[in-house]
Amino acid sequence: MIQLFHINNYVLDTSSFDHHLHGTVVTEFEQEFARYVGAKYSCGASSATNLIFLALQNKNVTVTLPSILPPVVCNAVLTSGNKIYFNDNVDWVGSSYVLHHFDDYKIIDSAQKVDKDQFKTEANDNDLMLFSLYPTKPVGSLDGGIIVSNDYDKIKWFKEATFNGMSYSKNNWDRDIVFPGWKMYLDSIRATIALNNLRKLEEKKQKLSQLRLQYNQELGYTNTSDHLYRIEVDNNKKFIEKMHDKNIICGIHYRALNTHPVYSVIADESACVHSEALQNITVSIPYHENITESQAEYIINEIKHNI
């Protein structure tokens, strides 16, 4: 079976950790990730969803979101005390987008994209940019997230907020309670896996670039993402069934959330005609660094015979 994603397999020696929950490997990963994306400061967390929740905590704003979006983003916006409004942006998938723009800074959701010096090219010093460490994302782990900025005070707050509202200290016994916070920190196991995958990212990107070029040339697309390769078919659910019969796993990214009863009664009215159409015809095909040339050719041939 040709899988939609590839997840690296690791065997970890936890006896090497100086602390299982928040050891020095967490700081090592945070610093190396920040350098890679071109930011000065960073804070790891238990998930990117939790980082969105914290970034919007009690802001009392209306956040405009793409309707084609993972529902966890809507959940984080709403549970942090805000409102949502959907737009018809379908081009962000596999890339990054501005989650919200405040007067003096913006929050960039880059859960599906990790590029070298990305913060330098997409953000200002006081902006926040967050990334996902979900297993299938460009830099995966068991789960997790990381937020970066050149604004020290903002990242300092996230470090305290994710660690039960406690001040930072190399000696945990010297920490003090600053405010009631959350248990949302990145642990040593997740940080170790993410660090290993970060160090393999450039090699992974090179392989994906070759596969993407082959797909684009053969299927007639101009896709650029390192996370998803999406195509359009007549009926994505029927197409997925046909491909499954050929031992090829495909997926749908994503449903138009403005049509979902949970969110349609919460969000302001919004027209997302393009999103509603694409949710039935867009499908993601296998796209990862372990796909061989012969597998790619097989996938391409089966797609051509089933669309």
N, C-alpha and C positions, 0 to 999 in steps of 0.2 A: 504494500500500500504506500503510495506517495503522499506524505503528509503535507498539510498546508503550511505548517511552521516546523522549525527544528529547534529543539531545546538541548543545550549541552548537558552532558552527564558528568557530575563531579563526585568524588569521594573525598570527604573532608576529615582531617584529623583535628577534632575539637580540643584535644589535649594541648595543642599548640597555641590556643587562644589565651591571652592574658586576662580576658574576661569574656564570658560567653554572650552576654547581652550587649555590652557597649565597650568593647575592647579597642585597642589602638588601630585595628584594621578598619574600623569605621571611619576614623579620622583620615587614615591613609587613602581610603576610597574617596571620601569627600574632597580631599585636596587634589587628588589625581584627576577626578572628574571635572572639577572646577578649572584646572589648568587646560584640560582638553577642550572645553567649550569656551575658554577665554574669559572666565570670570574670576574675581578675587576670592569670593567667599561662597560657602555652600553648607547645606544642612540636609542630611539624610533623614528619611522618615519611613514609617511602616507601610505607607502606600502613597501614590500620587493623589488619590482621592482625598486622603487626609490632609495633604498639603493644600489642596483647593479649599477644603473646609476651613482650615486655619487662615488662609490668605483672605477669605471673605467673611471671617467671623464678625458678626454683628455690624456689618457695613451698611445694612439697610438700603441696598441698591437693587436696581433691576439689571440683571446680567443678560446680555443678548448672546444666544448660543446658536451654533448651527443645528438644524433639526436632525441632520444625519450625524449622530453622535452617540458614544457609549452612554447609557443611562446613568452610570455612576457619577458623571459630571453634573447632571441635573440634580441628582440626590444631594451632592455636596453643596451645591449652591443653595438649595432649599433648606437643608437641615442647618446651615450656618446662618439662617435668618434673612434670606434675600428672596427676590422674585426672579422669574425667568421670562424671557421673550425669545422666540425662535426666529432665525433668519434662514434664507434659502441658500446659504453658502455650502456647496458640495465639493469644492476644490481643495479644501483644507485636509481631507482624509489622507493619512500617511505623511503629513507635514506638521506644521505648527500654526497656531492662530492666536489672536489677542483675545483672551478670556474676558478681560474687562480693562477699561481705560479710566483711571482716576485723574484728578486734576494735574497731579505732578508725577505720576508714574503709572505704568501698566503691568498687568500680569499676563504672561505669555504661556499658554499651554502647549508644551512640546513633548507630550507623552509618546508620540509616534515618530519622533525625529531626534537624532543626536549627530551633530556635525562638528568638526573641528572649528574652533573659534566662532561658533554659532552665536554666542551671547554678544560678541563684539559687533557682529554684522546685523543682528536683529533687535538689539536692545540698547537702552541708555543705562548709565551707571546706576540710577536709582530704581530701575525696573526689576521685576521678579520674573524668572523663567523656571518653570518646573518640568521635570521629566519623570517618566514611569520606569520602574524596574520590574514590571510584570514579566513573567517568564518568556512571553513571545515578543517582547519589545526589543528594539535595537541593542540595548544593554540590559539584559534580563537577569533576574534572580528568582528566588522563591516568590517574591513580590517586593514591593517597596517603592520609594520615590525619592527624588532629590531636588532641591530648589537652590538656585544660584542667584547671585547679585553682586554688584560692586558696592552696595550699600551695607556697611558693616552692621549698623543698628538693626536693620530689618532681619538679617540672618541671625543675629544674636537673639532676637525675639523668638524666631522659629526654633532655635536650639533650646531655649528655655521652655517654650510652649510644648514641644514634643517630648520633653523630659520632665513631665509632671509639674511644670512651672518652676523648676529649680534652676538656680544659677550654675554656670559652668565652672568646673574645677577638675584638674587632672586627678586629684584624690576625691573619690565620690563622697567620702565622709565629710569633706569640707563644703559640699554643696549646701545652699540655703534656699528655702522656699521663697520665691519672689511673688508668685501669684498662683491661683488655682489653674493648673495646666492639664495636659492630657498625656496618656501613656501611648505615644505614637513614634518613638524613636526607632531608628534602624539598628537591628542587632548584628552581632559579629558574623553569624552564619550567612545572612543575606548580603552583608557587605563583602564577604570573601568571594561569594559567587559572582556578584556584580563586578568586583575588581578584576577577576579573571576574565570575565566577558568583555569588560572595557579594554583590556590589553589585547584582545583578539578582534577588536572592532574594525581596525583598518583592513586587516586581511579579509574579514567578512564583507566589508564594503566593496572590495575589489572583485570578489566573486559575484556579489549581487549585481555589480555594474555590468559584468559580462552577461549574466543571465537576463538582466533587464534589456540590454541591447538586442539580444537574440529574440526575446519576446516582442519588443517594439518593432523590429524588422519583419518578423513573421506574422504578427497579428495586427499591425497597422496602428499602433498606439504611440504616444510620446510620453509615457509615464516616467516619473523621476524619483519616486519614493524608494527608500531603502527598507520600508516596513511592509507595505502591501502592494500587490500588483492586481489592479481591478480591471475587469472588462465588462462589457454590456452584452446581454443576451435577451432573448424574447421573454423568458420566464426563468428567473434564477433558481427557484425551488426545483423545478423539473430538471433544469440543467445540472444542479448538484446531484440529483438522484442518478442521472445518466452517467456522470463522471465517477460517482461512487462505484457503479457497476463495472467501471473500467479501472478500479483500484486507484482513483485519484480523488483526494479529499479537497473540497473547495468550501468557501464560507461566504457569508453575507456581512458586509461592513458599510452601513448599519441600517436599522429601521428608522424611518422618519418619526421622531418622538412627538412631534406636534399632533400626530394622529392617535397617540396612545392615551387611553382614558385617564391614566394617572396624572399625566402632565397637561393634557388639554384643558382640564378644569382649573389648573393652577396658573398657567401662563396666560399672558395677554393674547388676544387674537392676532394671528400672523399668517400671512400667505406664504406657503412653502411648496408651491406647485412642482418645481423641479425636484425637490427632495422626495415628495410623495411618489413621483413617477420613477425615480431612480431606485427606490427601495425594492421595487419588484424586478428590476432588470440588471442591477449591478451585482457582480459576484467577484470574489477574490480567489485567485488560483494559486497553487503551490509556488512559494517564492522564498527560498532560503539558500544558504551557502552550501548545503550538502546535496543539492540536486545535481545529478550528473548530466553530461551532454546528451546521453542517450535518453535519459528520463525527460529532459527538456523537450527533445524532439518528439517523444511519445505524447507528452502533454499538449504540445502545439497541434499535432496531428488530430488528436481526439477533440480538441476544441474546434478545429476547422470542420470536423465531421458532425458536430453536435450543436452548431449555432446557425 
